[in-house]
Amino acid sequence: MQSSAAWRAITRWDLVLTSWPWRSLAYLVTGVLVGEVVLVVFLLGLFTGTVLAAVLIGVPLLLVLALGGIPVAALERRRLRIIDPDPAPTPHRAAESSGVVAWLRLRLREQATWRELGYLVLMVTVLWPIELLAVTFGLGMPATMVLTPALRSQTGDVRVLRFWLVDNDLSAMAALAIGSLWLLLALYPLTLLALAHGALARAMLSPKEIDAGRRLAEITRSRTRLVAAFESERRRIERDLHDGAQQRLVALTMTLGMARLTEGEETAELVARAHGQAKLALAEIRDLIRGIHPQILTDRGLPAAVADVADRSPIPVDVSVTLPRLPEAVESVAYFVVSEALANVARHSGAAHARVEGRLDGDLLVVEVGDDGTGGADPARGSGLAGLADRVSVVDGRLMLSSPVGGPTLLRVEIPCVPTDPST
């Protein structure tokens, strides 16, 4: 981890020649700005919620305030990358069902939510005041002294730090020298403070062993379901080959055998029949291959493959997928989700229209499949949606479903990925 190198760097005399002091200053300065906003919002929400709690209006506000650590923690995990490029994973689990109530129930039961609230309180009561003083005395004051010659050339006499009147060039240069030395010496404690804050934030905001154990159990269950799903898929392929293409090929072989024993027009008729059987066998094999991994996905990528699936759908589908080439595993999972989702729409939704949208949101692939059907889709009532969620989890993605009774239905998949270079 790169932050361990920073801990070693602060013991060296050439710390100022590395990037760690400046990254630490950026971390502290942004921390002061974020802490100031969080402090104002937190105190305002706490005061308003407490005053209105007597008439029950403030209770929901206090509940929102209790969950306020979640967005603050998410921002802090992003800020950690300033001093530690190793990303801090989120300790929260994705809700198994859609809706605000399900999300609230899950978050209120998670220990991570209360750790993040504790971090928020610690930030506004301890960390922010300490870092404000550190930035003021370690960066603001020496920076003012360093700028003294420039200020004096513009405004004349300058009073530095409210007690030192600089009224000549010698005093201005002395202020510059003292400010520069002050700033260089302050870089060491400022870097130490930033690293200490970063270590505390990572310890409080990263998954704990109990969270990791829960995730491991879920991964184990997910893999068990995947093994069963893959075994079912293998049997389906075997059955399709046996009942479809294999029977066609057997009939083709018999027809060609009969053609060898005949002459004249009967031979031509049998050869024509064999030709038709061969075309049917090829069509069935082609459909079977398309259901496993279509060639168009390999050759032209996800947008073309999704458009092909939409063209074969029995209901009209609007497609808006503008994507570069993505990693093969990501494209395969996204294609399978779209294919299965559109098949479910055609079979169960009663929809007259569907849509598929795909885009990159930073390093996140977002795919949405919606329809105007009757809704009411529930992962608990069947293995199809659970199977999709398992496939998405293999590539560290997540699947979300909104399907109220009466519709509409929206299936959203988010998969972390980085576009690939088409030339490689």
Salt bridges, closest charged atoms under 4 A:
ASP14 OD2 - ARG12 NH2 2.85
GLU76 OE2 - ARG79 NE 2.95
GLU76 OE1 - HIS197 NE2 3.95
ASP84 OD2 - ARG202 NH2 3.22
GLU110 OE1 - HIS92 ND1 2.69
GLU110 OE2 - ARG93 NE 3.96
GLU110 OE1 - ARG107 NH1 3.10
GLU116 OE2 - ARG77 NH1 3.15
GLU116 OE1 - HIS92 NE2 2.86
GLU131 OE2 - HIS197 ND1 2.23
ASP169 OD1 - ARG152 NH1 2.70
ASP211 OD2 - ARG115 NH2 3.15
ASP211 OD1 - ARG214 NH1 3.27
GLU218 OE1 - ARG221 NH2 2.81
GLU218 OE2 - ARG225 NH2 3.35
GLU231 OE2 - ARG234 NH2 2.50
GLU231 OE2 - ARG235 NH1 3.65
GLU233 OE2 - ARG236 NH2 2.79
GLU238 OE2 - ARG234 NH1 3.53
ASP240 OD2 - ARG236 NH1 2.80
ASP243 OD1 - HIS242 ND1 2.98
GLU284 OE2 - ARG248 NE 3.25
ASP287 OD1 - ARG290 NH1 2.85
ASP308 OD2 - ARG290 NE 3.81
ASP308 OD2 - ARG312 NH2 3.23
ASP318 OD2 - HIS353 NE2 2.88
GLU331 OE1 - ARG325 NH2 3.01
GLU357 OE2 - ARG355 NH1 3.27
GLU368 OE1 - ARG355 NH1 3.86
GLU368 OE2 - ARG412 NH1 2.52
ASP390 OD2 - ARG225 NE 2.74
GLU414 OE1 - ARG398 NE 3.02
GLU414 OE2 - ARG412 NE 2.85
